[in-house]
């Protein structure tokens, strides 16, 4: 049975002597309750209020409470163990919410399983977490795992008793530096502490309508789902067909009168543009951003366009229960091109810095302590001991989490993110350890060695994989197989074949000697240039979005460094240019300029025929 390590490693006296306490959140009382206690209280208080809605489907709090009770009893009938990890497999939606609520009611920790991830990765998570039961209406991707039917729970067991805030709420898997994902085990009290802080900073959002954009396997979902349910609000689920399209998402926020939302950095330019035209139509009053550095000026443009909006920039690894710090973004002032500060500690959280040197005592690696620190890594006491340490006196005996992030304290006492101390990357807001991608590559037949690095493409980080083959290698087949073991944000944007990985004289990898991807080519390349006006226009859009010089009509967008966020930008610009309602899926179906131009040409001709018919006397 998988367990999370609950005791931190011994105090490192050398480290303790160096650490400086640089911030502490407000000390607030912590009720010893669970998330489902708070949701049930809302069901008793507002039984007929809508709790979650996705399109035309919705659940009231009474219906959600009853459905999750059935899931809970279906689990307890199977003699589920207290604190056991239980998978919940499915797309974001009303059934998924009932599933995770039923799991925590049963005294278990829910493990979100994203069906978009390959079967190989899902099997790996199920095996690492020792998952015996998966709540789903789909077939679990692992032999020997029992299915608990999500839509029709098939048993009626007893209700568990004796649950409290120190019980596990969920386990979310993050990328691992050893090549394997790691399950971060988070307790109810950490989530409740975060929710309480959010509600105190933005009291108008308690009981308000919140959007749910991310997949449940990304920890931002925690601040989209639970503050709404525990505060009596309504979750508006962003449908799967809309989720990756920034323009469609911001239109949904506006049309559905969403009051509180979390948005990734890639969606913010589109929100700023839409708000500049329709700002008065928004009911958005609280916007949480973070996961990646964001220019201050972009956030101030959004604040100026939407009346009454409060924007909070958040920072925190999954191990600190989503957020360790909050910064309320000022409406005006400051350097617009500067990174937005990450702010001050969340309530009941303490922040320490291990200074880089004596000359810079307020800059160094960040350590987080307090209520928000996770219990550890599920069933991995070795990794837990490496990253979770004992907090020094006089604040101890709590746990410190070593973040691996370098921060500095600025003049007003807020923190500013500086850099990483290791090779960890952020891809579209998700944490990626290159070693995990390298391990997936070297596990493939025909790959002798692999190295994965981050390269900048159009102001975003893209993964580039350098491969040393063993004989001939089918790159197209390799890409297809990788999608089985890695989520889409961890798939390399480019695969480059090398004879050997370049080394420095002392035997280390010579990263400066790695060839850059030939995204866009150069003047000597035999690239077939766009010929017709639609192709020429699309080539200009692609070049601008990808930040490259030249594009050929048969170049594949995703092999040029494109990914889903950049695809959304290309489709958004094409919509405006051609005045067509183009779906985001179109670029995935037609990833070349030639194919995309042909489809757009058909749309334009259909529109012309329709207009001609309407004008016919």
N, C-alpha and C positions, 0 to 999 in steps of 0.2 A: 504494500500500500504506500503510495507516494506521500511524503510529508515535507513541509517546509521547515527549514532550520529556524528556530526561534531565539537562539542565544547568539549574541554578537561575539566576534573574536575578542580575545583579551586586549586590554588597553595597550596601545603602542606608545610607550613613554616618550620616545624620541619625537613621534608625531605630535603627541599631546603638548609637548613643550613648544612646538612651532605654531600650532593652530591658534587663530585669532577669531573670537566671536565678533562678527561684523553685522549681525542683524538678528532680531527676534520679533516674531509676530506677537500680536496681542494675546495675552493669556486669557482664555475664555473657558467656562465650565463645559465639560464633555459629558452629556447624558449617556448612560450605559444602555443604549438601544441599538436595534439593527435597522437596516434599510427597509426591510419588509414591515417592521413595526410602524415606521413612519408612513409607508404607503397604505397600510391597513387603516390607520387613523384618518387618512384622507378619504378612503372608501366609506368609512362610517360617517364622516362629516359631509361629504359631497357624493353620495352614491350614484346620482344620475348625471354628474358632470363628465364630459368627454375626457378620457385619460390619454388615449393615443389614437391617431388617425393617419391613414395612408390612402390617399385618393378618396374613393367613395366609402371605404370601410372604416369603421371606428369601434372603439370599446369604451364604455363608461367605466368609472372606477369600480362599481359593483361587479360588472362583467369581468373586468380584469382580475379582481380579487378572487372571484369564483373560479375562473379558468386556471389561474396560477395555483389555487388550492388543489385542483384536480391533478395538476402536474406534480405538485408536492407529494400528494398521497400515492401517486403512481410510483414515485421513487421510494418512499418509505415502505411501501408494500414489498419492495425488493430488498429489504434489509440494508439500505444504504448506510454507510458509515458516517459518523459525525466528521465534518471537515473534508470529506472526500471530494475529489475533483470530478465534475460532471460536464461533459461536452454539450454545447448547444449549437447545432449546425443549421444554418439557414441565412437567407437574406434579411436585412433590416426590415422590420414590419411589425404588425400588431401581435402576430403569433410569437415572434422572437422575444418581444417584451414579456409576454405571459410566460415564456419558457424560462428566462433568466430569473424572473421573480419567483417562479415555482421552485427553482433550484435552490435559491438562497433560503426560501421558507423551509426547505427540507434540511437545513443545516449544512449545506454543501457549498462549494465554491464553483461558480460557473466558469467554464473555459470556452470563450467564443471561437467557433470554427467557421471560417469564411469559405463557402463553397467555391468561390472564385480562385482560391488557392489550389494548387495541384494536389491530386490524391496522395502523392508521395510526401508532401509536406504535412498534410493532415494526418497521415499515418504516423509520421515522426512525432508530432505533438501528442497524439493519442497514446503512443507507446511511452513517451517520456513522462507524461503526467499520470501514467497507470490508470487511464480512464476505462472504467468498466461499462458505463452507461452514457449514451448520447441521446439527448432529447432532440428529435427531428422528425420531419415527415419524409425525409430522404433516406437513402441507404447509407449507413455509416461507412466510411472508406477504410475499414479495418476489420479483418476477420476476428471473431471472438468478442466483439463489442456488442452489447445488447442495446436494442433500440427502444426508447420510450416514445410512443407516438405523441407528437406535439399537439396535433389538432384534436385527437381523440384519446386522451390518457386512458389506459386500459386496466387500471387497478385502483383499489381504494384502501390505503394503509393509514396508520395513525399519524397524527400531527406531531412533529418533534417538539421537545420542550427544552428549556434551559439555554437558549441562545442569547448571546450578548455581543457587545461591540468589539470584543477581541476575537470573535470568530472570523474565519475567512469569508470574504464576499466574492472575489473573483481571482482568476489567474490569467494574465495576459502574456503571451509569448513575444519576446523581442529578439532581434538578431543577436547572435552570440559570437564573441571574438575567437572562440575555439572551433568555430565551424558548425556549431549546433545552436538552435534557438534555445532561449532560457525562459522559464516560466516565472514571472514575477507574482508573488502571492501577497494580495492586499486585503487588509481587514476592513470590516464595516466601519469602524471608528475613523479610519483615515478618510473614507469617502464622506462620512457625515461631517467631519471637521471641515472639509473642503466646501461642501454644500453650504454649511453655516456661514463661512466666510464670504462666499459668493452672494448669498442673500443679504448679508449686512452691507456689502459694498454697493449692491443694486437692489434695494428692497422692493422696487416696483416690479421686479421680475418674479417674485414669489407668486405662484398661482397663474403665471403668464404662459402664453403659447411659445414653445421652443421648437426649433428645427432639429432634426436628427439627420445629419449629412453623411457621417463617416460609417465605415463598417465597424462592427462591434469588436473586431480584433485590434483596432487602433484605440489607444487609451483615451483619446479625445471624446469617444462615445460616452464615457463615464459622466462628463460634464454636460452632455446633451440629454442623456436619459434620466439620470437619478435626480438632479435638481427639479426637473419638471414633476416627476411622480411624487417625490416626498413633499413638494410644496403645493400640491393640488393643481398643477398646471396641465397643459395639454402638449403632448409630443406630436409634431407634424413630421411624419417620415418622408424624406425626399425619395421619390421612386427611383428604382435602379436605372431606368432609362434617362433620368435627369441628372443623376449624382455626379457625373464626370464633366458636365457641361456648365461652366461658370455662368453663362448668360441665362440659361434656363433656371439655374439655382437662384440667382439674384431676383429673377422675375417671380419665382415661387415665394421668396421671402416677402416681396412686396405685395403680391396678390393674395397671399394667405394671411397677411397682417401679423407676421411673426414678430414677437417682441424681443426675444433673446436668441442669439445664434452664436455658433462657433464657425469660423471660416478659415481655411488654409490660406497661406500667403499667395498662392497662385491665383486665387479667386478675387483678391482685393482690388486689383486694377479694374476688373470688370464691374465690381460693386461701385467703385468711385465714378466710373463713366455713367452707369445707369442712374446712380443717385444724383449726379449733376443734372440729369434731365427729368427725373421723377422723384426727387427727394421728398417733396411734401406728401407723396402717396405712401411712403414707408411708415410703419408703426414700430420699427426697430428702435429699441431704447437701450439695449445692452449687446455689445459685440465683443466676443472673446477671440483673440488672435494669438499666434505664437508658433512654436515648433521650429521656426526659421527666422533669421534676422529680417526685419521689415523697416524700410525707410520711414522716418517720422513724418515727412511731408505727405506721404500717401495716406496715412491714417488721419492726418489733419484735414485733408481734402474730403474724406468721407464724413468726418464730424461736421464740417462746415455745410455739407449738402443735406444731411438728415437732421431735422430739428429734434433736440432733446436727447441725442445719442451719446452714450458713454462707451468709450472703447477701452478695453483692458488688454494689455500685452502680458501674456503669461509665459512662464518658463518652468520647466520641470521634467525630469526623466520619469519613466513609468514607475521606477522604484520609489518615487516620492509622492505617489498617489496623484498622478497627472501634473499637478502644479505645486511648485515650491515657493514661487514668488508671483506677485501681481504688480503691474505698473499701470495706473490710470493715465491715459495719454492726454496731455494738455491740448486744448483746442487751438492754441496759437503759441508762437514763440519757439525758440530753439533752432538748431541747424536742421533744415528740412531733409538734407541728404544723410544725416547721421542715423545710425542704427537706433531704433527705439530702445530705451533702457528696459531691463527686465524687472526692475522695481524692488520691492521689499518683501519680507517673509510673510507667508500665509499665517493665519492664526495658529498658535501652538506649535509653530515651526521655528527652529533656530538654524542660523547659517554661519558656517565657519570658513575661513580661508587659510590655506597652507601657502604662505607667501613665496613668491618666486625667488626673492632674495631680500636682504636687509634694507636695501635702498627702496624697495617697493613693498612695504608691509601690507598694503591694502589691495594687492593684486596677486592672485594665485589660484590654485585649484580649489573648487568649491566642494564643501562637505555639507550635507543636510541632516538635521536631527529633528526629533519631535514626533508628534502624533502621525504626521503624514508618511513617515518612513515605512516602507513595506516590511513584511515579516522576513522576507528573504527570497531565494530561488527555490522553487518546488523541487524537493528531492535532490538538491545539489548543494550539500553542506560545504563542498570545496569552493565553489564559486561564491557562496554566501559569505564564507569566512574571508575571502579575498576582497570583497567590496563593502561588506557591512561590518563596521567596527564599533567598539564600545565608546560611548560618548564620555569625554573627560569630565571630572568634577569642576565646578560644583553642580552643573546641570544634570550629570549622569544619575542613574545608570541606564540611560537610553541607548539607542543605536544611532550611529552615524552612517550615512551612505556616501561613499566616495563617487562623485559624479563624473570625473574625468574632464570637466569643463573649466577653463580658465576664465575668471571674472575679475573685474576691478570695481572698487567702490568709488563713485563719483561724488562731486561736491555736496549734493543734497542728501547723501546717504544711500541713494539707490544703487543698485548693481547694474553693471553693463557687461554683456557677454563679449568675450575676446576671441577665444579659440578652443580647440580640443588639444588634449595632451597626447592623443594617440591617433590612429588612422580612421576612427569611426566617422561616418558620413551621415548627412541628412539628405534623403532623397524624397522630394515631395512631402516633407514633414515627418517622414518615417525614419527611424534609426536603422542604419545598415552597417554591419561589421563586414568589411571586405573579405575577411577570412571565411565567413560562411559561404559567400559566393564562390570563393576559390575552392573550397572543399567540394561544393556541388560540381564544379567544373572538372576537378581532378578525379572525381568518382566516375566520370564518363569514359567509356572505352575510346582509346586513341588520343587521350590528353595526358601527356607526361608531366607537365608543369603548368601552373597558371598564376597570374598576378592580376589583381583588380585594383583600380585606382579611380578617383573622381576627377572629372574634367569639366570645366565650365562650358555650358552651351546656353547662350541667350540668358545670362544672369542666373542660371540654375545649374546645379550639379548633376552630371550624368555619369553613369558607371561605364567604364571602359575595361574590357577584359583582354589581357595579353596571354596568348596560348602557345605553349611549346608542344607540338603534336608528336605522336609516336607513329610514324608512317603517315599515310594520307588521312584526312579528316573531313567529314561531311558537316560543314558549318550550319547549313540549314537544318539538318537533322539534330544537331547539337542544340540549337535554339529551341526546337520543339520539345526536346526532352527536358531541358532546363525548366520549362514552364510547369512541369509536373512536380518539381521539388522546390521551386522558389516562387514567392508571390510576385506580381507584375512589377512592383517598384524595385525589386532586387534583380530583375533581369538586365543584363548589360545592354546598353544602347549600341555598343560597337564591339566586335570580336576581331582582334588583330593577331595574326599568326607570326610568331618569331622562331628563329632557329634556336636561340637561347635567351634566357632572361639576362639583361646586361648587369654586370656586377662592378662595384668599385674595387680598387686595389686591395682593400681589406676584406673583401668578400661579401659586402652588403649589396642589396639591390640598388642599382644606380637609376633612380627614378628620373633624373634629368635626361638620361639617355633613351628613355622610352619614346618611341615615335608617336606623334600626335595623330589622332584619327584624321583621315582625309575627308572631313565633312565639307563638302562643297568643292573640293578639288582645287586646281590652279589652272593657269592659262594653257599649260601644256597637255592637260587631260583631254581625252577625246570624249567630251560630253555633248550629247545631242541637245542642242539649244531649243527652247520653246519656239514654236512657229506661229501659232494662231493667237489672237488677242486674249482669249480666256486663259490659255497656257501661260502667256507672258505675264498676265496679271497674277495668276497663282504663283508663278516663280518668284515674283517680287514679294508676295506675302510670305512664302516659305523662307526666303532668304532673310527677311526682316525678323521673323519669329525665331528662326534657328541661329541667327547671327553668323551666317556664312555668305561667301561671295557669289557662288555660282550654283545653279540647280539645273539638272537635266530632266527631260520629260519622263524618263523611265527610272529616275532615282527613287528609292523607297524612303518615305518620310521617316520611318522609324529606324532605318539603317543610317540616316543622316544625323541621328542623335535625338530624334523626336520621341516624345512620350505623351501620355494621356493629357497632361496639363497643357503642353504646347499644342497638342492636337486641338484642344478646345479653343485656344487662341486663334489658330489658323481658321477653324470653322467660323468662329465669331467674326473675324475680319472678312471672310468670304461672304457671310450673310449680309453684312453692311455694304460691301462692294457691289454685289449682284442683286441686292434687295430680294433675297430668297430665304425661305424658312428651311434651312438645311439642317438635317440631324447630325449630331456628332458622330454617330456610327458610320456615316458616309465615308469619312477619312480612313476608318479601319477597314472598310470594304474596298476602298479604292485608294491605296497608299501611294500611288504615283501621280504626277501631274497629268500625264496623258489620260489615265483612267478617271481621275477626278474631274478634269475639264470636260470629258465626254458626258459624264453624268450631269454636270451643271448645265452644259449645252442643251441636253434633253429637257431639263427643268425650264430653262428659258424659252425653248420652243413651245413647250406645253402652255406656258403662261401667255405667250403671244397668240397662240391659237384660241385660248380661252377668251382673251380680251377681244380678238377679232370676232368671235362668235357672239359675244355679248353686244357688240356694237352693230351687228348685222340687223338691218331693218326688218 
